[in-house]
Amino acid sequence: MEIEIKVISDRREGLLIGLAQIVIASGFTLQRQRMINIDDGAQLNMVIRGDEPNLPQLQQRLAAHELVRSFEIVGVSAGASPAATASPSPTGGATSASEAAIDQRKVEDLLPQLARSYPDILPRLVALDRELPQEQREATMRHIGQRVGAWVYKRDYALGGQLAPGEAVRRIAQPALRPLLQIEAQGDLLRVQNSPFCRKGDPGARCHFISGMLAGLLGGKNGAD
């Protein structure tokens, strides 16, 4: 099933990463997200995918999270099973809720090149981010990020034991992202410094690849199988 959740928080900083951990730990995958600044904080809209029996646990964790002032399930689409996220390969079959908006040809052509040149992949990704039309950018870049994150997890971390969300951030997300980006760790939260995807004068959220890669990394075995 697919679920759309609206979360209201007093602050934007750390919200996406913190709630992505909860989503993944509850057995769901993050398909897409949108952050909106509001007068007294931030609103995060997330579309997630997973099994209905896991929903009560997710709701409990959201209600108890220190960054969540309130949340609301604003849409449920039954009958969709959790999407598998494959490692980068020209024949990978991962799909997402926004598959229609994803430029699959570009994705499948690009993934083997990223695997060969990793971790020197950001210039190619930034160029693609700026080349894609607006209606394809978010879904395509997040999909690539999830595929790359799942591949890195499978290559470097899959033999480790199951980790709690906070430990997964410290022991998987931080070391995996450091070859790519300047990141600052604040407890269980990560802050990206000088993201190459953000451009001066462009106020829109543009770090779709990074959020997708985090989802692929922190999804662990759920994301890499």
N, C-alpha and C positions, 0 to 999 in steps of 0.2 A: 504494500500500500504506500501511497505518497501522501504526505502531510505537509501542509503549510502552517507555519507557526509565526506569530508576531510577538516579539519580546520588547518590552520597554525597560530601559536601564537609565540610571542617573549619569552614567559616563560611558563614553565610547571606547576608551582605551582598554584593551585586553578582552573586550566583549566577545568578538568573533572567535578567537582562539579558545577562550574559556568554555564557550557553549559548544564549539565543535568537539571538544574533548567529551563533553557530556553526551552529545548525539552519538558519537562513535562508541563510547563505553556502554551505551544503552542498546547497542545492536542495530543502529541506523547508519545510513551513509548520507552525507550532505551533498545534495545535488546542485543547489545554487543558493545564493544569498544576496541580500541588498541591505546596506546600512544607510539610514536616513538620520540626519541631524534634526532634532526637535528642540523646542524652546528650553526644556529643562533636562536635556540628556540626549539619548539616542534611541532609535527604533531599529531593530534588526529583524528583517523578514527572512525566514529560512524555509526552503523546500527540502524535505528529507524523505528517505525511502527506507522501508524496513517492514518487519512483521508486526501485526497488530498486537500480539501478546506482550510485546516489549513497550507498548505505549504507556501503561501506568508507571513503570519504572522511570521512563523519561520524564513524565510529568512531575513525579516526586523530586527528581534531581533538579529540574528547572525551578520548582517552587522553593527549593532549599538553597539555591545558588546565591551568593552574596551580591552578584551584579544584577540579578533579575528583580526589578521592582514589580513587574506583572508580566504575564504572558497569556496568549489566547491562541487556540487552534482555530484558524480561519478557513481551512479547507482540507478535506480528506478525499482522496481518490482511491477506491478499493480496487483490488485485483492486480496490482503491480507488485512483482516480487523484487527483492533487493538486487541491484545491478552488480554484476561481477566486474572488478577492475583488473585488467590484465597488465602484464609487464610490457614495456615498449617493444613492439615488433610489427612488421608490416602486415601481419595477419591477425593482430589482436582484435578481440571481439567486444570490448567493453562498450557499453552504451550508457546514456544518461537520460534524464527526463526531458532534456532539451535537445535530443538527438536531431530533430528536424532543423535546428538552428546551427548545428555543428558542421563545419566544413570537413567532412570525413576524409576527403581526398588529401587535403593539406595535412591533416593529422597523421594519416598513415604514411604519407611521404616523409614527414618530418621526424617521426619517432625513431626510426633507425639511425638517422643522422645525429639526433640528440644522444642516443646511446653510445655512438662511436666517439663523440667529442666531449662527453660529460667529464668534468663539471663545467667546461667552458661553453655553456649553452645560452647564457643570457642575451648576448647580442642578437642571436638568431631569433630568440623568443620576443625580444622587444620589437624587432623589425616586423615580426608577424603580428604582434599586438596592434601596431600602428597601421598595418596593411589591411586587416580584416574590417569589413563593414560593421557598423555598430550593432546590427541585429544578430551578428554571429560572434562578436568578440568575446562576450562574457562566457557563453556556453563552451566555445571552442577552447579558450585559454584555460578555463577551469578543468575541462576534460583532459587536456594535455597534462596539466599539473597533477591530476589524480593518477594518470597512467605513469608519469615519471616518478611520483612519490611511491606508488606501489612497487615499481621496479626497483628503486633504491632500497626500499624496505626488504624486498625479497632477496636482493643481492647481498646486503650488508647486515641485516638485523633479524631475519626470519628464524634463525636458530636459537634466539634468546627466548626466555620464558615470557609469559603474559605479564604485562606491566600495568600498574594503575595509571590513570590519565596523567597525573603530575609527573610520575617517573618516566612515562613515555615522552613527554615534552623534553625533559632534561637529558635523557639517555638516547633518544632517537632523533627528535625534531631538531634540537640544537646542533648536534654534530653533523647532521645531514645537510642543514641549510648553510652552515658556516662557509663551506667552499664556494657557495654561490653568492651570498649576500652578507652585508654588515648587519648583524643582529645583536640586540642587547637583551639579556635575560633578566627578568624581574620575577623572581620566584618561579612559579609555574607558567608565567606568561612570557611571550616573546614580542619584541618590538623590532620591526625592520627599519633600519636607518638608510636614508637616501635611496629609496627603491628606484630602480631604473625604469619601472613601469609608470611612475608618476611624472607628469610634466607640469611645469610652471604655467599657471593660468588655466589648467584643466582641473576643475573641482571634483569631477566624478571619480568614484572608486575604480581603480585600474589594476589592482593587484590580484587579478583573478587567477593567474597561474600560481602565485604563492599560496593562496587559500586552497586551491585544488591540490597542490603538492602536500600541504599540511594534512589535508583529509586523507590522501593516499598513504602518507607515512604513518599517521596516528591510527589509521584503520587497521594496521597490522595485518594479521592473517585474514581478517574479513575483507581487507582491500586487495590483498595480493593473490588470493587463491583464484 
